[in-house]
């Protein structure tokens, strides 16, 4: 299998804010940037949180408001 198709863009399901994860970002936080987990780890480091459903994401501001 070839590597993942970086960069990935993610959008907050609440406010529409966007964040982009590049291969370099992933490499900084995760030993293998081609792992499916790599982008998720970068998002967690940035304070983004996954919602109840797999494709639901909230930016730090919206994730904090929910708690
Ligand atoms: Zn948001």
PDB file of the backbone (N, CA, C, O) and the ligand in Angstrom, with CONECT records:
HET     ZN  A 101       1
ATOM      1  N   UNK A   1       0.828  -1.203   0.000  1.00  0.00           N
ATOM      2  CA  UNK A   1       0.000   0.000   0.000  1.00  0.00           C
ATOM      3  C   UNK A   1       0.866   1.257   0.000  1.00  0.00           C
ATOM      4  O   UNK A   1       1.909   1.301   0.652  1.00  0.00           O
ATOM      5  N   UNK A   2       0.437   2.252  -0.717  1.00  0.00           N
ATOM      6  CA  UNK A   2       1.171   3.510  -0.717  1.00  0.00           C
ATOM      7  C   UNK A   2       0.773   4.346   0.482  1.00  0.00           C
ATOM      8  O   UNK A   2      -0.107   3.959   1.250  1.00  0.00           O
ATOM      9  N   UNK A   3       1.415   5.486   0.643  1.00  0.00           N
ATOM     10  CA  UNK A   3       1.160   6.335   1.797  1.00  0.00           C
ATOM     11  C   UNK A   3      -0.188   7.015   1.716  1.00  0.00           C
ATOM     12  O   UNK A   3      -0.875   6.974   0.696  1.00  0.00           O
ATOM     13  N   UNK A   4      -0.543   7.636   2.814  1.00  0.00           N
ATOM     14  CA  UNK A   4      -1.796   8.371   2.873  1.00  0.00           C
ATOM     15  C   UNK A   4      -1.713   9.617   2.004  1.00  0.00           C
ATOM     16  O   UNK A   4      -0.629  10.096   1.673  1.00  0.00           O
ATOM     17  N   UNK A   5      -2.871  10.123   1.649  1.00  0.00           N
ATOM     18  CA  UNK A   5      -2.959  11.231   0.720  1.00  0.00           C
ATOM     19  C   UNK A   5      -3.005  12.562   1.476  1.00  0.00           C
ATOM     20  O   UNK A   5      -4.065  13.174   1.612  1.00  0.00           O
ATOM     21  N   UNK A   6      -1.851  12.996   1.959  1.00  0.00           N
ATOM     22  CA  UNK A   6      -1.768  14.282   2.661  1.00  0.00           C
ATOM     23  C   UNK A   6      -1.821  15.432   1.679  1.00  0.00           C
ATOM     24  O   UNK A   6      -1.500  15.241   0.506  1.00  0.00           O
ATOM     25  N   UNK A   7      -2.221  16.644   2.118  1.00  0.00           N
ATOM     26  CA  UNK A   7      -2.709  16.967   3.461  1.00  0.00           C
ATOM     27  C   UNK A   7      -4.194  16.646   3.623  1.00  0.00           C
ATOM     28  O   UNK A   7      -4.946  16.561   2.652  1.00  0.00           O
ATOM     29  N   UNK A   8      -4.586  16.471   4.879  1.00  0.00           N
ATOM     30  CA  UNK A   8      -5.990  16.266   5.204  1.00  0.00           C
ATOM     31  C   UNK A   8      -6.586  17.558   5.747  1.00  0.00           C
ATOM     32  O   UNK A   8      -5.947  18.274   6.518  1.00  0.00           O
ATOM     33  N   UNK A   9      -7.814  17.845   5.336  1.00  0.00           N
ATOM     34  CA  UNK A   9      -8.522  18.985   5.898  1.00  0.00           C
ATOM     35  C   UNK A   9      -9.674  18.482   6.748  1.00  0.00           C
ATOM     36  O   UNK A   9     -10.378  17.543   6.376  1.00  0.00           O
ATOM     37  N   UNK A  10      -9.855  19.121   7.899  1.00  0.00           N
ATOM     38  CA  UNK A  10     -10.948  18.756   8.800  1.00  0.00           C
ATOM     39  C   UNK A  10     -11.745  20.010   9.121  1.00  0.00           C
ATOM     40  O   UNK A  10     -11.196  21.110   9.192  1.00  0.00           O
ATOM     41  N   UNK A  11     -13.037  19.832   9.313  1.00  0.00           N
ATOM     42  CA  UNK A  11     -13.907  20.970   9.581  1.00  0.00           C
ATOM     43  C   UNK A  11     -14.718  20.708  10.841  1.00  0.00           C
ATOM     44  O   UNK A  11     -15.256  19.617  11.028  1.00  0.00           O
ATOM     45  N   UNK A  12     -14.803  21.714  11.704  1.00  0.00           N
ATOM     46  CA  UNK A  12     -15.604  21.599  12.915  1.00  0.00           C
ATOM     47  C   UNK A  12     -17.080  21.472  12.551  1.00  0.00           C
ATOM     48  O   UNK A  12     -17.599  22.256  11.756  1.00  0.00           O
ATOM     49  N   UNK A  13     -17.744  20.496  13.128  1.00  0.00           N
ATOM     50  CA  UNK A  13     -19.149  20.274  12.804  1.00  0.00           C
ATOM     51  C   UNK A  13     -20.062  21.319  13.425  1.00  0.00           C
ATOM     52  O   UNK A  13     -21.239  21.412  13.075  1.00  0.00           O
ATOM     53  N   UNK A  14     -19.517  22.102  14.344  1.00  0.00           N
ATOM     54  CA  UNK A  14     -20.345  23.101  15.009  1.00  0.00           C
ATOM     55  C   UNK A  14     -20.193  24.486  14.380  1.00  0.00           C
ATOM     56  O   UNK A  14     -21.192  25.110  14.024  1.00  0.00           O
ATOM     57  N   UNK A  15     -18.962  24.975  14.238  1.00  0.00           N
ATOM     58  CA  UNK A  15     -18.751  26.352  13.774  1.00  0.00           C
ATOM     59  C   UNK A  15     -18.139  26.434  12.382  1.00  0.00           C
ATOM     60  O   UNK A  15     -18.060  27.522  11.811  1.00  0.00           O
ATOM     61  N   UNK A  16     -17.702  25.301  11.820  1.00  0.00           N
ATOM     62  CA  UNK A  16     -17.173  25.317  10.464  1.00  0.00           C
ATOM     63  C   UNK A  16     -15.708  25.681  10.357  1.00  0.00           C
ATOM     64  O   UNK A  16     -15.169  25.765   9.254  1.00  0.00           O
ATOM     65  N   UNK A  17     -15.048  25.902  11.505  1.00  0.00           N
ATOM     66  CA  UNK A  17     -13.622  26.185  11.482  1.00  0.00           C
ATOM     67  C   UNK A  17     -12.865  25.015  10.865  1.00  0.00           C
ATOM     68  O   UNK A  17     -13.223  23.854  11.067  1.00  0.00           O
ATOM     69  N   UNK A  18     -11.810  25.334  10.107  1.00  0.00           N
ATOM     70  CA  UNK A  18     -11.052  24.284   9.425  1.00  0.00           C
ATOM     71  C   UNK A  18      -9.638  24.192   9.954  1.00  0.00           C
ATOM     72  O   UNK A  18      -9.055  25.182  10.396  1.00  0.00           O
ATOM     73  N   UNK A  19      -9.097  22.991   9.902  1.00  0.00           N
ATOM     74  CA  UNK A  19      -7.683  22.784  10.220  1.00  0.00           C
ATOM     75  C   UNK A  19      -7.129  21.790   9.221  1.00  0.00           C
ATOM     76  O   UNK A  19      -7.838  20.896   8.760  1.00  0.00           O
ATOM     77  N   UNK A  20      -5.868  21.950   8.893  1.00  0.00           N
ATOM     78  CA  UNK A  20      -5.223  21.087   7.909  1.00  0.00           C
ATOM     79  C   UNK A  20      -4.067  20.349   8.560  1.00  0.00           C
ATOM     80  O   UNK A  20      -3.285  20.936   9.307  1.00  0.00           O
ATOM     81  N   UNK A  21      -3.965  19.062   8.274  1.00  0.00           N
ATOM     82  CA  UNK A  21      -2.870  18.248   8.782  1.00  0.00           C
ATOM     83  C   UNK A  21      -2.014  17.815   7.603  1.00  0.00           C
ATOM     84  O   UNK A  21      -2.483  17.120   6.702  1.00  0.00           O
ATOM     85  N   UNK A  22      -0.748  18.234   7.621  1.00  0.00           N
ATOM     86  CA  UNK A  22       0.178  17.829   6.567  1.00  0.00           C
ATOM     87  C   UNK A  22       0.997  16.619   7.022  1.00  0.00           C
ATOM     88  O   UNK A  22       0.986  16.240   8.193  1.00  0.00           O
ATOM     89  N   UNK A  23       1.693  16.038   6.075  1.00  0.00           N
ATOM     90  CA  UNK A  23       2.546  14.892   6.426  1.00  0.00           C
ATOM     91  C   UNK A  23       3.597  15.291   7.468  1.00  0.00           C
ATOM     92  O   UNK A  23       3.908  14.514   8.371  1.00  0.00           O
ATOM     93  N   UNK A  24       4.139  16.499   7.338  1.00  0.00           N
ATOM     94  CA  UNK A  24       5.127  16.950   8.317  1.00  0.00           C
ATOM     95  C   UNK A  24       4.511  17.086   9.700  1.00  0.00           C
ATOM     96  O   UNK A  24       5.144  16.733  10.696  1.00  0.00           O
ATOM     97  N   UNK A  25       3.278  17.596   9.777  1.00  0.00           N
ATOM     98  CA  UNK A  25       2.594  17.683  11.067  1.00  0.00           C
ATOM     99  C   UNK A  25       2.498  16.302  11.698  1.00  0.00           C
ATOM    100  O   UNK A  25       2.807  16.122  12.876  1.00  0.00           O
ATOM    101  N   UNK A  26       2.067  15.330  10.901  1.00  0.00           N
ATOM    102  CA  UNK A  26       1.871  13.982  11.414  1.00  0.00           C
ATOM    103  C   UNK A  26       3.186  13.361  11.871  1.00  0.00           C
ATOM    104  O   UNK A  26       3.251  12.673  12.890  1.00  0.00           O
ATOM    105  N   UNK A  27       4.213  13.619  11.101  1.00  0.00           N
ATOM    106  CA  UNK A  27       5.516  13.045  11.454  1.00  0.00           C
ATOM    107  C   UNK A  27       6.023  13.612  12.776  1.00  0.00           C
ATOM    108  O   UNK A  27       6.755  12.940  13.503  1.00  0.00           O
ATOM    109  N   UNK A  28       5.636  14.843  13.087  1.00  0.00           N
ATOM    110  CA  UNK A  28       6.064  15.452  14.325  1.00  0.00           C
ATOM    111  C   UNK A  28       5.426  14.829  15.563  1.00  0.00           C
ATOM    112  O   UNK A  28       5.979  14.908  16.660  1.00  0.00           O
ATOM    113  N   UNK A  29       4.276  14.219  15.385  1.00  0.00           N
ATOM    114  CA  UNK A  29       3.536  13.699  16.538  1.00  0.00           C
ATOM    115  C   UNK A  29       3.435  12.181  16.562  1.00  0.00           C
ATOM    116  O   UNK A  29       3.092  11.592  17.587  1.00  0.00           O
ATOM    117  N   UNK A  30       3.727  11.564  15.454  1.00  0.00           N
ATOM    118  CA  UNK A  30       3.471  10.137  15.349  1.00  0.00           C
ATOM    119  C   UNK A  30       4.616   9.494  14.582  1.00  0.00           C
ATOM    120  O   UNK A  30       5.045  10.029  13.560  1.00  0.00           O
ATOM    121  N   UNK A  31       5.119   8.358  15.054  1.00  0.00           N
ATOM    122  CA  UNK A  31       6.299   7.760  14.415  1.00  0.00           C
ATOM    123  C   UNK A  31       6.059   7.363  12.958  1.00  0.00           C
ATOM    124  O   UNK A  31       6.983   7.415  12.146  1.00  0.00           O
ATOM    125  N   UNK A  32       4.849   6.973  12.623  1.00  0.00           N
ATOM    126  CA  UNK A  32       4.563   6.544  11.258  1.00  0.00           C
ATOM    127  C   UNK A  32       3.442   7.396  10.667  1.00  0.00           C
ATOM    128  O   UNK A  32       2.269   7.144  10.942  1.00  0.00           O
ATOM    129  N   UNK A  33       3.786   8.405   9.855  1.00  0.00           N
ATOM    130  CA  UNK A  33       2.760   9.309   9.316  1.00  0.00           C
ATOM    131  C   UNK A  33       1.793   8.623   8.353  1.00  0.00           C
ATOM    132  O   UNK A  33       0.750   9.187   8.023  1.00  0.00           O
ATOM    133  N   UNK A  34       2.123   7.425   7.904  1.00  0.00           N
ATOM    134  CA  UNK A  34       1.206   6.720   7.009  1.00  0.00           C
ATOM    135  C   UNK A  34       0.222   5.827   7.742  1.00  0.00           C
ATOM    136  O   UNK A  34      -0.590   5.142   7.120  1.00  0.00           O
ATOM    137  N   UNK A  35       0.297   5.835   9.073  1.00  0.00           N
ATOM    138  CA  UNK A  35      -0.710   5.109   9.844  1.00  0.00           C
ATOM    139  C   UNK A  35      -2.028   5.871   9.819  1.00  0.00           C
ATOM    140  O   UNK A  35      -2.033   7.101   9.877  1.00  0.00           O
ATOM    141  N   UNK A  36      -3.140   5.159   9.735  1.00  0.00           N
ATOM    142  CA  UNK A  36      -4.448   5.830   9.763  1.00  0.00           C
ATOM    143  C   UNK A  36      -4.669   6.615  11.052  1.00  0.00           C
ATOM    144  O   UNK A  36      -5.513   7.511  11.091  1.00  0.00           O
ATOM    145  N   UNK A  37      -3.929   6.295  12.093  1.00  0.00           N
ATOM    146  CA  UNK A  37      -4.092   7.001  13.364  1.00  0.00           C
ATOM    147  C   UNK A  37      -3.361   8.335  13.399  1.00  0.00           C
ATOM    148  O   UNK A  37      -3.646   9.172  14.255  1.00  0.00           O
ATOM    149  N   UNK A  38      -2.424   8.544  12.483  1.00  0.00           N
ATOM    150  CA  UNK A  38      -1.533   9.690  12.594  1.00  0.00           C
ATOM    151  C   UNK A  38      -2.289  11.023  12.581  1.00  0.00           C
ATOM    152  O   UNK A  38      -2.055  11.872  13.442  1.00  0.00           O
ATOM    153  N   UNK A  39      -3.179  11.210  11.627  1.00  0.00           N
ATOM    154  CA  UNK A  39      -3.893  12.483  11.535  1.00  0.00           C
ATOM    155  C   UNK A  39      -4.742  12.711  12.774  1.00  0.00           C
ATOM    156  O   UNK A  39      -4.865  13.841  13.247  1.00  0.00           O
ATOM    157  N   UNK A  40      -5.319  11.659  13.294  1.00  0.00           N
ATOM    158  CA  UNK A  40      -6.162  11.779  14.486  1.00  0.00           C
ATOM    159  C   UNK A  40      -5.330  12.237  15.695  1.00  0.00           C
ATOM    160  O   UNK A  40      -5.778  13.054  16.500  1.00  0.00           O
ATOM    161  N   UNK A  41      -4.126  11.698  15.800  1.00  0.00           N
ATOM    162  CA  UNK A  41      -3.259  12.095  16.908  1.00  0.00           C
ATOM    163  C   UNK A  41      -2.920  13.584  16.818  1.00  0.00           C
ATOM    164  O   UNK A  41      -2.893  14.282  17.831  1.00  0.00           O
ATOM    165  N   UNK A  42      -2.663  14.063  15.601  1.00  0.00           N
ATOM    166  CA  UNK A  42      -2.368  15.493  15.427  1.00  0.00           C
ATOM    167  C   UNK A  42      -3.571  16.327  15.854  1.00  0.00           C
ATOM    168  O   UNK A  42      -3.415  17.341  16.534  1.00  0.00           O
ATOM    169  N   UNK A  43      -4.750  15.912  15.465  1.00  0.00           N
ATOM    170  CA  UNK A  43      -5.963  16.650  15.857  1.00  0.00           C
ATOM    171  C   UNK A  43      -6.105  16.694  17.371  1.00  0.00           C
ATOM    172  O   UNK A  43      -6.445  17.732  17.939  1.00  0.00           O
ATOM    173  N   UNK A  44      -5.846  15.574  18.017  1.00  0.00           N
ATOM    174  CA  UNK A  44      -5.950  15.539  19.480  1.00  0.00           C
ATOM    175  C   UNK A  44      -4.935  16.478  20.114  1.00  0.00           C
ATOM    176  O   UNK A  44      -5.241  17.152  21.098  1.00  0.00           O
ATOM    177  N   UNK A  45      -3.730  16.526  19.557  1.00  0.00           N
ATOM    178  CA  UNK A  45      -2.703  17.424  20.080  1.00  0.00           C
ATOM    179  C   UNK A  45      -3.127  18.878  19.944  1.00  0.00           C
ATOM    180  O   UNK A  45      -2.726  19.717  20.750  1.00  0.00           O
ATOM    181  N   UNK A  46      -3.927  19.183  18.942  1.00  0.00           N
ATOM    182  CA  UNK A  46      -4.403  20.552  18.721  1.00  0.00           C
ATOM    183  C   UNK A  46      -5.656  20.858  19.527  1.00  0.00           C
ATOM    184  O   UNK A  46      -6.166  21.978  19.489  1.00  0.00           O
ATOM    185  N   UNK A  47      -6.148  19.875  20.248  1.00  0.00           N
ATOM    186  CA  UNK A  47      -7.326  20.106  21.079  1.00  0.00           C
ATOM    187  C   UNK A  47      -8.645  19.799  20.394  1.00  0.00           C
ATOM    188  O   UNK A  47      -9.711  20.032  20.964  1.00  0.00           O
ATOM    189  N   UNK A  48      -8.582  19.278  19.175  1.00  0.00           N
ATOM    190  CA  UNK A  48      -9.816  18.881  18.485  1.00  0.00           C
ATOM    191  C   UNK A  48     -10.315  17.575  19.079  1.00  0.00           C
ATOM    192  O   UNK A  48      -9.531  16.711  19.471  1.00  0.00           O
ATOM    193  N   UNK A  49     -11.639  17.447  19.137  1.00  0.00           N
ATOM    194  CA  UNK A  49     -12.210  16.248  19.733  1.00  0.00           C
ATOM    195  C   UNK A  49     -13.199  15.591  18.782  1.00  0.00           C
ATOM    196  O   UNK A  49     -13.970  16.248  18.083  1.00  0.00           O
ATOM    197  N   UNK A  50     -13.141  14.272  18.790  1.00  0.00           N
ATOM    198  CA  UNK A  50     -14.083  13.521  17.983  1.00  0.00           C
ATOM    199  C   UNK A  50     -15.394  13.402  18.730  1.00  0.00           C
ATOM    200  O   UNK A  50     -15.418  13.176  19.940  1.00  0.00           O
ATOM    201  N   UNK A  51     -16.477  13.556  18.000  1.00  0.00           N
ATOM    202  CA  UNK A  51     -17.784  13.492  18.626  1.00  0.00           C
ATOM    203  C   UNK A  51     -18.310  12.081  18.740  1.00  0.00           C
ATOM    204  O   UNK A  51     -17.564  11.107  18.643  1.00  0.00           O
ATOM    205  N   UNK A  52     -19.573  11.994  18.942  1.00  0.00           N
ATOM    206  CA  UNK A  52     -20.235  10.714  19.183  1.00  0.00           C
ATOM    207  C   UNK A  52     -20.112   9.790  17.973  1.00  0.00           C
ATOM    208  O   UNK A  52     -20.005   8.571  18.110  1.00  0.00           O
ATOM    209  N   UNK A  53     -20.128  10.394  16.792  1.00  0.00           N
ATOM    210  CA  UNK A  53     -20.035   9.602  15.573  1.00  0.00           C
ATOM    211  C   UNK A  53     -18.650   9.747  14.958  1.00  0.00           C
ATOM    212  O   UNK A  53     -17.967  10.751  15.158  1.00  0.00           O
ATOM    213  N   UNK A  54     -18.259   8.752  14.228  1.00  0.00           N
ATOM    214  CA  UNK A  54     -16.912   8.672  13.675  1.00  0.00           C
ATOM    215  C   UNK A  54     -16.501   9.937  12.923  1.00  0.00           C
ATOM    216  O   UNK A  54     -15.356  10.373  13.037  1.00  0.00           O
ATOM    217  N   UNK A  55     -17.403  10.523  12.169  1.00  0.00           N
ATOM    218  CA  UNK A  55     -17.025  11.647  11.315  1.00  0.00           C
ATOM    219  C   UNK A  55     -17.369  13.002  11.928  1.00  0.00           C
ATOM    220  O   UNK A  55     -17.282  14.030  11.257  1.00  0.00           O
ATOM    221  N   UNK A  56     -17.753  13.001  13.180  1.00  0.00           N
ATOM    222  CA  UNK A  56     -18.079  14.257  13.840  1.00  0.00           C
ATOM    223  C   UNK A  56     -16.837  14.790  14.549  1.00  0.00           C
ATOM    224  O   UNK A  56     -16.201  14.084  15.332  1.00  0.00           O
ATOM    225  N   UNK A  57     -16.503  16.050  14.261  1.00  0.00           N
ATOM    226  CA  UNK A  57     -15.316  16.656  14.870  1.00  0.00           C
ATOM    227  C   UNK A  57     -15.663  18.036  15.410  1.00  0.00           C
ATOM    228  O   UNK A  57     -16.475  18.757  14.831  1.00  0.00           O
ATOM    229  N   UNK A  58     -15.037  18.392  16.526  1.00  0.00           N
ATOM    230  CA  UNK A  58     -15.241  19.715  17.101  1.00  0.00           C
ATOM    231  C   UNK A  58     -13.889  20.377  17.346  1.00  0.00           C
ATOM    232  O   UNK A  58     -12.947  19.742  17.818  1.00  0.00           O
ATOM    233  N   UNK A  59     -13.812  21.667  17.016  1.00  0.00           N
ATOM    234  CA  UNK A  59     -12.590  22.422  17.266  1.00  0.00           C
ATOM    235  C   UNK A  59     -12.440  22.645  18.778  1.00  0.00           C
ATOM    236  O   UNK A  59     -13.375  22.395  19.538  1.00  0.00           O
ATOM    237  N   UNK A  60     -11.249  23.122  19.215  1.00  0.00           N
ATOM    238  CA  UNK A  60     -11.035  23.289  20.668  1.00  0.00           C
ATOM    239  C   UNK A  60     -12.095  24.159  21.333  1.00  0.00           C
ATOM    240  O   UNK A  60     -12.542  23.848  22.437  1.00  0.00           O
ATOM    241  N   UNK A  61     -12.500  25.237  20.683  1.00  0.00           N
ATOM    242  CA  UNK A  61     -13.492  26.127  21.289  1.00  0.00           C
ATOM    243  C   UNK A  61     -14.823  25.407  21.482  1.00  0.00           C
ATOM    244  O   UNK A  61     -15.434  25.516  22.545  1.00  0.00           O
ATOM    245  N   UNK A  62     -15.270  24.687  20.487  1.00  0.00           N
ATOM    246  CA  UNK A  62     -16.565  24.004  20.555  1.00  0.00           C
ATOM    247  C   UNK A  62     -16.478  22.764  21.444  1.00  0.00           C
ATOM    248  O   UNK A  62     -17.432  22.452  22.157  1.00  0.00           O
ATOM    249  N   UNK A  63     -15.354  22.055  21.412  1.00  0.00           N
ATOM    250  CA  UNK A  63     -15.195  20.876  22.252  1.00  0.00           C
ATOM    251  C   UNK A  63     -15.219  21.276  23.726  1.00  0.00           C
ATOM    252  O   UNK A  63     -15.799  20.575  24.554  1.00  0.00           O
ATOM    253  N   UNK A  64     -14.585  22.409  24.050  1.00  0.00           N
ATOM    254  CA  UNK A  64     -14.568  22.862  25.439  1.00  0.00           C
ATOM    255  C   UNK A  64     -15.931  23.278  25.910  1.00  0.00           C
ATOM    256  O   UNK A  64     -16.282  23.071  27.071  1.00  0.00           O
ATOM    257  N   UNK A  65     -16.718  23.873  25.006  1.00  0.00           N
ATOM    258  CA  UNK A  65     -18.045  24.351  25.391  1.00  0.00           C
ATOM    259  C   UNK A  65     -18.984  23.192  25.735  1.00  0.00           C
ATOM    260  O   UNK A  65     -19.913  23.342  26.528  1.00  0.00           O
ATOM    261  N   UNK A  66     -18.718  22.026  25.116  1.00  0.00           N
ATOM    262  CA  UNK A  66     -19.622  20.896  25.344  1.00  0.00           C
ATOM    263  C   UNK A  66     -19.448  20.306  26.739  1.00  0.00           C
ATOM    264  O   UNK A  66     -20.353  19.649  27.253  1.00  0.00           O
ATOM    265  N   UNK A  67     -18.274  20.540  27.360  1.00  0.00           N
ATOM    266  CA  UNK A  67     -18.051  19.952  28.667  1.00  0.00           C
ATOM    267  C   UNK A  67     -18.438  20.956  29.730  1.00  0.00           C
ATOM    268  O   UNK A  67     -18.329  20.666  30.921  1.00  0.00           O
TER     269      UNK A  67
HETATM  270 ZN    ZN A 101     -15.977  24.859  16.337  1.00  0.00          ZN
END
